[in-house]
Amino acid sequence: MFFDPERIGAVREMILARDTPGRERALAKLLPIQRGDFLAIFRVMDGLPVNIRLLDPPLHEFLPHGDEEIAALAASMGVDADELRARRDTLHEINPMLGLRGCRLGIVYPEIYLMQVRAIMEAACEVAREKVRVIPEIMIPLVGHVHELRTLRAQTDALCRDILARTGVKVPYTIGTMIEVPRAALTADEIATEADFFSFGTNDLTQMGFGLSRDDAAKFLPQYVERGILPADPFAVIDQRGIGELMRIGVDKGRRTRPRLKIGICGEHGGEPASVAFCDRIGLDYVSCSPYRVPIARLAAAQAALAQ
Protein backbone atom coordinates (compact mmCIF):
# COMPACT_ATOMS: atom_id res chain seq x y z
CA MET A 1 0.00 0.00 0.00
CA PHE A 2 2.84 2.42 0.73
CA PHE A 3 5.82 1.49 -1.44
CA ASP A 4 4.14 2.09 -4.78
CA PRO A 5 6.14 4.80 -6.64
CA GLU A 6 3.04 7.01 -6.78
CA ARG A 7 2.61 6.82 -3.00
CA ILE A 8 6.01 6.58 -1.36
CA GLY A 9 6.72 10.28 -1.88
CA ALA A 10 3.70 11.30 0.19
CA VAL A 11 4.59 8.73 2.87
CA ARG A 12 8.12 10.11 3.11
CA GLU A 13 6.80 13.67 3.15
CA MET A 14 4.57 12.73 6.09
CA ILE A 15 7.42 11.11 8.02
CA LEU A 16 9.91 13.89 7.40
CA ALA A 17 7.52 16.78 8.09
CA ARG A 18 8.65 18.97 10.98
CA ASP A 19 5.21 19.78 12.40
CA THR A 20 1.57 18.70 12.49
CA PRO A 21 0.44 20.95 9.60
CA GLY A 22 3.20 19.48 7.43
CA ARG A 23 2.15 15.93 8.27
CA GLU A 24 -1.49 16.78 7.65
CA ARG A 25 -0.69 18.12 4.17
CA ALA A 26 1.03 14.85 3.30
CA LEU A 27 -1.74 12.79 4.88
CA ALA A 28 -4.31 14.67 2.79
CA LYS A 29 -2.58 13.20 -0.28
CA LEU A 30 -2.69 9.68 1.20
CA LEU A 31 -6.31 9.75 2.40
CA PRO A 32 -8.02 9.26 -0.99
CA ILE A 33 -5.45 6.60 -1.92
CA GLN A 34 -6.08 4.63 1.28
CA ARG A 35 -9.84 5.06 0.93
CA GLY A 36 -9.62 3.62 -2.58
CA ASP A 37 -7.65 0.64 -1.27
CA PHE A 38 -10.29 -0.15 1.32
CA LEU A 39 -13.17 0.36 -1.12
CA ALA A 40 -11.71 -2.33 -3.37
CA ILE A 41 -11.04 -4.71 -0.47
CA PHE A 42 -14.51 -4.31 1.07
CA ARG A 43 -16.23 -4.91 -2.27
CA VAL A 44 -14.30 -8.12 -2.86
CA MET A 45 -14.89 -9.29 0.72
CA ASP A 46 -18.65 -8.69 0.66
CA GLY A 47 -20.12 -10.28 3.79
CA LEU A 48 -16.78 -11.29 5.31
CA PRO A 49 -14.91 -9.52 8.12
CA VAL A 50 -11.85 -7.50 7.08
CA ASN A 51 -9.15 -7.14 9.71
CA ILE A 52 -7.02 -4.05 9.04
CA ARG A 53 -3.81 -3.43 10.95
CA LEU A 54 -2.96 0.23 11.31
CA LEU A 55 0.53 1.43 10.32
CA ASP A 56 3.11 -0.76 12.04
CA PRO A 57 6.58 -0.87 10.42
CA PRO A 58 9.55 1.14 11.71
CA LEU A 59 9.78 4.47 9.90
CA HIS A 60 13.30 3.81 8.62
CA GLU A 61 11.86 1.31 6.14
CA PHE A 62 10.17 4.18 4.28
CA LEU A 63 12.91 6.82 4.40
CA PRO A 64 15.02 7.81 1.37
CA HIS A 65 18.70 6.88 1.52
CA GLY A 66 20.37 7.88 -1.74
CA ASP A 67 21.18 11.48 -2.70
CA GLU A 68 18.95 11.29 -5.78
CA GLU A 69 15.93 10.21 -3.72
CA ILE A 70 16.57 12.93 -1.16
CA ALA A 71 16.95 15.58 -3.87
CA ALA A 72 13.73 14.50 -5.60
CA LEU A 73 11.76 14.50 -2.35
CA ALA A 74 13.21 17.88 -1.30
CA ALA A 75 12.11 19.36 -4.62
CA SER A 76 8.58 17.98 -4.24
CA MET A 77 8.37 19.35 -0.68
CA GLY A 78 9.92 22.68 -1.57
CA VAL A 79 12.72 22.39 0.99
CA ASP A 80 16.50 22.33 0.85
CA ALA A 81 18.02 18.87 0.32
CA ASP A 82 20.52 19.39 3.14
CA GLU A 83 17.68 20.32 5.50
CA LEU A 84 15.79 17.18 4.53
CA ARG A 85 18.91 15.06 5.00
CA ALA A 86 19.39 16.54 8.48
CA ARG A 87 15.75 15.79 9.32
CA ARG A 88 16.21 12.18 8.20
CA ASP A 89 19.28 11.86 10.40
CA THR A 90 17.38 13.11 13.47
CA LEU A 91 14.89 10.27 12.99
CA HIS A 92 17.65 7.64 13.06
CA GLU A 93 17.10 4.98 15.75
CA ILE A 94 19.63 2.54 17.20
CA ASN A 95 17.06 -0.29 17.11
CA PRO A 96 14.09 0.74 14.94
CA MET A 97 12.24 -2.53 15.62
CA LEU A 98 11.97 -1.43 19.26
CA GLY A 99 11.49 2.25 18.52
CA LEU A 100 8.84 4.64 17.24
CA ARG A 101 6.52 2.26 15.44
CA GLY A 102 3.10 0.69 15.82
CA CYS A 103 0.80 2.21 18.42
CA ARG A 104 3.62 4.46 19.65
CA LEU A 105 3.50 6.25 16.32
CA GLY A 106 -0.28 6.64 16.65
CA ILE A 107 0.08 8.16 20.10
CA VAL A 108 2.92 10.58 19.26
CA TYR A 109 1.39 11.54 15.88
CA PRO A 110 -2.37 10.83 16.23
CA GLU A 111 -3.14 12.38 12.85
CA ILE A 112 -1.53 9.36 11.12
CA TYR A 113 -3.86 6.76 12.61
CA LEU A 114 -6.85 9.10 12.32
CA MET A 115 -6.25 9.36 8.57
CA GLN A 116 -6.26 5.58 8.25
CA VAL A 117 -9.38 5.18 10.40
CA ARG A 118 -11.13 7.88 8.36
CA ALA A 119 -10.22 6.06 5.15
CA ILE A 120 -11.52 2.77 6.54
CA MET A 121 -14.85 4.09 7.80
CA GLU A 122 -15.59 6.39 4.87
CA ALA A 123 -14.95 3.48 2.51
CA ALA A 124 -17.11 1.20 4.68
CA CYS A 125 -20.00 3.67 4.58
CA GLU A 126 -19.71 4.10 0.81
CA VAL A 127 -19.86 0.37 0.07
CA ALA A 128 -22.66 -0.09 2.63
CA ARG A 129 -24.74 2.32 0.53
CA GLU A 130 -24.06 -0.03 -2.41
CA LYS A 131 -25.69 -2.83 -0.36
CA VAL A 132 -22.33 -4.49 0.23
CA ARG A 133 -22.16 -6.07 3.68
CA VAL A 134 -19.02 -4.69 5.29
CA ILE A 135 -17.48 -5.70 8.63
CA PRO A 136 -14.31 -3.72 9.40
CA GLU A 137 -12.09 -4.89 12.26
CA ILE A 138 -9.59 -2.17 13.17
CA MET A 139 -6.41 -3.58 14.69
CA ILE A 140 -3.99 -1.45 16.74
CA PRO A 141 -0.47 -2.93 16.68
CA LEU A 142 2.41 -3.24 19.16
CA VAL A 143 0.41 -2.49 22.31
CA GLY A 144 2.37 -3.23 25.48
CA HIS A 145 0.24 -1.39 28.06
CA VAL A 146 -3.52 -1.06 28.39
CA HIS A 147 -3.20 2.74 28.55
CA GLU A 148 -1.85 2.75 24.99
CA LEU A 149 -4.88 0.85 23.72
CA ARG A 150 -7.28 2.89 25.83
CA THR A 151 -5.91 6.13 24.39
CA LEU A 152 -6.04 4.97 20.78
CA ARG A 153 -9.37 3.20 21.11
CA ALA A 154 -10.97 6.39 22.43
CA GLN A 155 -9.79 8.48 19.47
CA THR A 156 -10.66 5.71 16.99
CA ASP A 157 -14.15 5.22 18.44
CA ALA A 158 -14.85 8.96 18.45
CA LEU A 159 -13.94 9.31 14.78
CA CYS A 160 -15.91 6.21 13.76
CA ARG A 161 -19.03 7.45 15.56
CA ASP A 162 -18.66 10.88 13.99
CA ILE A 163 -18.42 9.45 10.46
CA LEU A 164 -21.37 7.12 11.00
CA ALA A 165 -23.49 9.95 12.39
CA ARG A 166 -22.54 12.29 9.54
CA THR A 167 -23.27 9.72 6.81
CA GLY A 168 -26.34 8.22 8.45
CA VAL A 169 -25.07 4.74 7.58
CA LYS A 170 -24.96 1.82 10.01
CA VAL A 171 -21.74 -0.20 9.84
CA PRO A 172 -20.77 -2.65 12.59
CA TYR A 173 -17.10 -2.33 13.46
CA THR A 174 -14.77 -3.68 16.12
CA ILE A 175 -11.49 -2.43 17.56
CA GLY A 176 -8.84 -4.84 18.77
CA THR A 177 -5.12 -5.25 19.12
CA MET A 178 -2.13 -7.36 18.23
CA ILE A 179 -0.52 -9.25 21.09
CA GLU A 180 3.11 -9.16 20.01
CA VAL A 181 4.89 -7.55 22.97
CA PRO A 182 5.52 -10.07 25.79
CA ARG A 183 4.12 -7.64 28.36
CA ALA A 184 0.84 -7.57 26.45
CA ALA A 185 0.50 -11.35 26.77
CA LEU A 186 1.25 -11.20 30.50
CA THR A 187 -1.29 -8.41 31.09
CA ALA A 188 -3.90 -9.64 28.61
CA ASP A 189 -6.63 -9.48 31.26
CA GLU A 190 -6.16 -5.70 31.45
CA ILE A 191 -5.79 -5.24 27.70
CA ALA A 192 -8.96 -7.24 27.04
CA THR A 193 -10.98 -4.55 28.83
CA GLU A 194 -10.32 -2.33 25.79
CA ALA A 195 -10.13 -4.93 22.99
CA ASP A 196 -12.90 -6.59 21.02
CA PHE A 197 -10.39 -9.10 19.65
CA PHE A 198 -6.77 -10.23 19.90
CA SER A 199 -4.43 -11.26 17.11
CA PHE A 200 -1.10 -12.76 18.12
CA GLY A 201 1.68 -11.24 16.04
CA THR A 202 4.02 -14.17 16.46
CA ASN A 203 6.85 -12.72 14.37
CA ASP A 204 7.43 -9.88 16.84
CA LEU A 205 6.43 -11.96 19.87
CA THR A 206 9.15 -14.46 18.93
CA GLN A 207 11.65 -11.71 18.26
CA MET A 208 11.07 -10.00 21.60
CA GLY A 209 10.57 -13.20 23.57
CA PHE A 210 13.86 -14.72 22.41
CA GLY A 211 15.74 -11.43 22.20
CA LEU A 212 16.61 -12.31 18.59
CA SER A 213 16.55 -9.96 15.64
CA ARG A 214 14.48 -11.62 12.96
CA ASP A 215 16.50 -9.82 10.29
CA ASP A 216 19.90 -10.76 11.69
CA ALA A 217 19.40 -14.14 13.36
CA ALA A 218 19.33 -15.95 10.00
CA LYS A 219 23.13 -15.71 10.04
CA PHE A 220 23.44 -18.16 12.94
CA LEU A 221 20.05 -19.83 13.52
CA PRO A 222 20.72 -22.61 10.97
CA GLN A 223 23.75 -23.61 13.06
CA TYR A 224 21.59 -23.65 16.21
CA VAL A 225 19.19 -26.05 14.49
CA GLU A 226 21.95 -28.22 13.01
CA ARG A 227 23.60 -28.62 16.42
CA GLY A 228 20.31 -29.34 18.20
CA ILE A 229 20.43 -26.23 20.36
CA LEU A 230 16.99 -25.38 19.02
CA PRO A 231 14.67 -28.05 17.54
CA ALA A 232 13.57 -25.69 14.73
CA ASP A 233 13.81 -22.11 13.57
CA PRO A 234 11.45 -20.31 16.02
CA PHE A 235 10.52 -17.83 13.27
CA ALA A 236 9.24 -20.73 11.15
CA VAL A 237 7.71 -23.00 13.85
CA ILE A 238 6.17 -21.69 17.06
CA ASP A 239 8.35 -22.34 20.10
CA GLN A 240 5.55 -23.94 22.12
CA ARG A 241 7.46 -24.14 25.41
CA GLY A 242 8.35 -20.43 25.55
CA ILE A 243 6.55 -18.23 23.03
CA GLY A 244 3.63 -20.64 23.03
CA GLU A 245 3.36 -20.30 26.80
CA LEU A 246 3.08 -16.52 26.41
CA MET A 247 0.26 -17.15 23.93
CA ARG A 248 -1.48 -19.56 26.30
CA ILE A 249 -1.29 -16.99 29.10
CA GLY A 250 -2.67 -14.33 26.75
CA VAL A 251 -5.62 -16.51 25.74
CA ASP A 252 -6.45 -17.55 29.31
CA LYS A 253 -6.17 -14.05 30.79
CA GLY A 254 -7.92 -12.36 27.87
CA ARG A 255 -10.94 -14.67 28.04
CA ARG A 256 -11.03 -14.39 31.82
CA THR A 257 -11.94 -10.75 31.24
CA ARG A 258 -13.95 -11.19 28.04
CA PRO A 259 -15.16 -14.81 27.66
CA ARG A 260 -16.22 -14.45 24.01
CA LEU A 261 -13.02 -12.67 22.96
CA LYS A 262 -12.17 -13.48 19.32
CA ILE A 263 -8.51 -14.52 19.09
CA GLY A 264 -6.35 -15.38 16.11
CA ILE A 265 -2.79 -15.35 14.88
CA CYS A 266 -1.16 -13.47 12.02
CA GLY A 267 2.23 -14.14 10.53
CA GLU A 268 4.06 -16.95 8.80
CA HIS A 269 3.44 -19.30 11.74
CA GLY A 270 -0.21 -19.32 10.70
CA GLY A 271 0.64 -21.45 7.68
CA GLU A 272 2.93 -23.99 9.40
CA PRO A 273 1.13 -27.26 10.30
CA ALA A 274 2.56 -27.88 13.80
CA SER A 275 1.92 -24.24 14.71
CA VAL A 276 -1.67 -24.39 13.41
CA ALA A 277 -2.32 -27.51 15.50
CA PHE A 278 -0.92 -25.74 18.57
CA CYS A 279 -3.15 -22.71 17.94
CA ASP A 280 -6.15 -25.04 17.81
CA ARG A 281 -5.18 -26.67 21.12
CA ILE A 282 -4.95 -23.37 23.01
CA GLY A 283 -8.33 -22.22 21.71
CA LEU A 284 -7.63 -19.76 18.92
CA ASP A 285 -10.51 -18.99 16.55
CA TYR A 286 -8.53 -18.53 13.34
CA VAL A 287 -5.10 -18.43 11.75
CA SER A 288 -3.93 -15.93 9.15
CA CYS A 289 -1.00 -16.34 6.79
CA SER A 290 0.37 -15.22 3.45
CA PRO A 291 -1.78 -16.25 0.45
CA TYR A 292 0.44 -19.04 -0.87
CA ARG A 293 0.28 -20.82 2.50
CA VAL A 294 -3.52 -20.79 2.78
CA PRO A 295 -3.98 -24.36 1.38
CA ILE A 296 -1.48 -25.71 3.93
CA ALA A 297 -3.17 -23.79 6.74
CA ARG A 298 -6.61 -25.10 5.76
CA LEU A 299 -5.39 -28.70 5.66
CA ALA A 300 -3.60 -28.33 9.01
CA ALA A 301 -6.70 -26.75 10.57
CA ALA A 302 -8.89 -29.60 9.29
CA GLN A 303 -6.47 -32.19 10.67
CA ALA A 304 -6.41 -30.41 14.04
CA ALA A 305 -10.22 -30.39 14.15
CA LEU A 306 -10.41 -34.12 13.32
CA ALA A 307 -7.89 -34.87 16.05
CA GLN A 308 -10.17 -33.39 18.73
Stockholm file with secondary structure:
# STOCKHOLM 1.0

chainA/1-308         MFFDPERIGAVREMILARDTPGRERALAKLLPIQRGDFLAIFRVMDGLPVNIRLLDPPLHEFLPHGDEEIAALAASMGVDADELRARRDTLHEINPMLGLRGCRLGIVYPEIYLMQVRAIMEAACEVAREKVRVIPEIMIPLVGHVHELRTLRAQTDALCRDILARTGVKVPYTIGTMIEVPRAALTADEIATEADFFSFGTNDLTQMGFGLSRDDAAKFLPQYVERGILPADPFAVIDQRGIGELMRIGVDKGRRTRPRLKIGICGEHGGEPASVAFCDRIGLDYVSCSPYRVPIARLAAAQAALAQ
#=GR chainA/1-308 SS CCCSHHHHHHHHHHHHCSSHHHHHHHHHHHHHHHHHHHHHHHHHTTTSEEEEECCCSCGGGTSCCSHHHHHHHHHHHTSCHHHHHHHHHHTCCSSGGGSSCTHHHHHHSHHHHHHHHHHHHHHHHHHHHTTCCCEEEEEECSCCSHHHHHHHHHHHHHHHHHHHHHHTCCCCCEEEEEECSHHHHHTHHHHTTTCSEEEEEHHHHHHHHHTCCTTTGGGTHHHHHHTTSSSSCTTTSCCTTTHHHHHHHHHHHHHHHCTTCEEEEESGGGGSHHHHHHHHHTTCSEEECCGGGHHHHHHHHHHHHHTC
#=GC SS_cons         CCCSHHHHHHHHHHHHCSSHHHHHHHHHHHHHHHHHHHHHHHHHTTTSEEEEECCCSCGGGTSCCSHHHHHHHHHHHTSCHHHHHHHHHHTCCSSGGGSSCTHHHHHHSHHHHHHHHHHHHHHHHHHHHTTCCCEEEEEECSCCSHHHHHHHHHHHHHHHHHHHHHHTCCCCCEEEEEECSHHHHHTHHHHTTTCSEEEEEHHHHHHHHHTCCTTTGGGTHHHHHHTTSSSSCTTTSCCTTTHHHHHHHHHHHHHHHCTTCEEEEESGGGGSHHHHHHHHHTTCSEEECCGGGHHHHHHHHHHHHHTC
//
